[in-house]
Amino acid sequence: MSFLQIITYSGIFIFAISGALKARTFKMDVFGGIVIAFVTAYGGGTLRDLLIGVKPVNWINDNFALLLVFSGTAFTFLLKENAKRFRRTIFYTDAFGLGLFTAWGIEVAMRNGLNEGYALVMGVITATFGGLIADILCNSVPNLLKKGELYATACAIGGAVYLLLKQVPLQYHSNLTVCVLVVAGIRIYASRKKLMLPEI
């Protein structure tokens, strides 16, 4: 298993837990929790693969992927106490997951022949559209579109930095680390300081 696969699976597990917690917020049963967890973890990557023509999409025939979703849902189901504090932890881990997924989406897109501009778009889609689809299924306004949520913006800035660093003779792990730190830093700082984009 490569380093990229390890961090990708780690991010998937985190996003699966995040999705299961969202399902709990809307008082869904265990099946609903599994569905929302899976969509949150794999929705963005699936949409990316469909857009660029990757066949099969990333989770097909990947039994470990399904295991991660079931494990994340089960972990959330067993978590009955200190849920509020755990949600705070998930926010921070989710911020780092956004950075990992942004870099992962960019790499997949570029390996399939997309130029850097469209690869950046695919990176943002990979990181954010799973949550967007999950919010739609929950019949709520997606966090991606809410005022005061520098969600996709953080991914776009971190992804642009990642692409710029690819032009510099640095190790791949260094580029990835910087991308994750930039995305997570912007996301966390914007949330604390209530930063937001101008209204339309």
N, C-alpha and C positions, 0 to 999 in steps of 0.2 A: 504494500500500500504506500503510495507516494505521500509526500508532505502535504500537497494540495488536497489530496483525498481525505487526509486526516482532519485538516481544519474545516473542510467542506462538511464532512459528517458531523463534526462538533457543532458547526453552525446550524445544521439541519435539526439536530437534537434540541438545541436551544429554541429554534423557531417552532418546533413541534410542541414544546412545553408552553411557549407563548400562545400558540393557537388553542391549546387545550384550556388554558386559563381564560381565554376569551370566550370559549364555549361555556365555561362555568359561569361567567358573568351573565350570559344569556340563558342560564338555567337549562342547558341541553343535557340529554342523557349521554351515556358512554359512547354510543355509536356516533352521535352528533359531535362529540369531542374528538373522536378519531378522524372524522371527515374534516373538521376545521383545522385540526393539527396537521393533517396531510396537506391540505390546501395551502396553509401558511408556510410549511416547509418546502413544498415542491411546486407551488403555483407559478412563481416567477421563473424558475428554471425551465419548467414545462413550456410556458409561453415563449421564452427565448428560443428553445429548441424548435418549436413549431414555426416561428418567424424566420429562422435561418435555415430550416430544412434539415435539421439533425434527426436521423432515424436510426434506431428508435430513440424516443426522448429519454432523458438521463436516468429515470428511475425504473424503466422497464427491465425486467429480469434481475433487478437488484434487490435480493431478499433482505439484505442488511438495511436498505432504505426503509422497507416496511417495518422491520424490527425497531428501528429508531423511532418511528412514529408511534408504534404501539407502546414502546418503553416510555416515551415522553408523556403520552396520555395516561398510562398507568401511574407514573410518578406523580402527575398532577392529581389524579384521583385519590392517591394515598395521602396527599398533602392536605391535611384538614386544618392544621394550626399554623399561625403566623403567616397566613397567605398574603396579607398586606405587605409585610416586610419582604416576603419572597418576590412579590411583584416588583419591588424596587430593585432587587437583585437582577431579575429578568430584564428590566429596562436597561441596565448597564451591560449585561451580557448580550442583549439584543443589539445594542449599539455597536458592539464589536463584531457581532455576526453580520451586520449590514456591511461593514468594511470587508469582511471575508467574502461575502457573496458578490460584492461589487467587483472585486479583483477576479473572482472565479468566473463571473459572467463575461468579463472583458477577455480573459484568456481563452475561454471556449469560443467566443465570437471570432477572435483573431486567428485561432487555429483552424477555423472554418472559412477563412478568406475575407472577412469583413475588414474594412479600413478602420482607422483608429476612431473616427467620429462616430460611426455606427456601433463600433465595439463598446464605446462609452455608454451609448444609449442602452445596449443590451446588458451592460453591467448594472445600470440603474434599474432596469426591468427585473433582472434576476433578484436583486436585493429587496425590492419594494412591492412588486405586484402580487406576491403570494399573500401578503397582509391585506392588500387592497381587495383581492377577490374574496378573502375570508370575511372582511367587513361587509362586503356586498351580500354574501350569503347570510350574514347575521342581521341584515336589514338595518345597518347603521352607516353613518357618514364615514367613509374611509379616513383613517388617520393621515394617509398620504395627502389628502385634500383639505384637511382641517387647517384653519388659521393658526399660526404660531407653532406649526410642526415643521421644522427644517429637516425633513426626512429624505426626500429625493435630492434636495439641494446638497445635503451633506455627502450623499453618495456620488453625485456628479462632481463635486469639488475633489473628493478623495480619489475618484476614478481618474480625473484629469491629472492629478499629481502622480498617480501610478503610471500613467502613460508617459508622462514627461520623464520619470525616473528610468523608464525602459530604454531611454536614449543615452543614459549614463551607465558606464561600466560598473554597475553594482551587482551584487549577488541577488538572485531572485527573492530569497527570503527577506532581504533588506527592503526591497521595493514593496513587498507584501506587507511587511510590518509598518512601514510608513503610511501606506494606504489605510490600513486598519486604524492606526492611531489618529489620522486626520479625520476620517469619517466619524469615529467614536467621539473624538474631541469636540467636533462641531456639534454633533447631536446632543451631547451632554451639556455643553456650554450654552447652547441655544435654549435648551429646556430650563436650565437654571436661571438664565437671564431673561427669559421670555422674549427671545429674539424672534422676529418674523419678517417675512417678505412684505413689500408694500401691497396694499389692497388694489384690486383691479378697478 
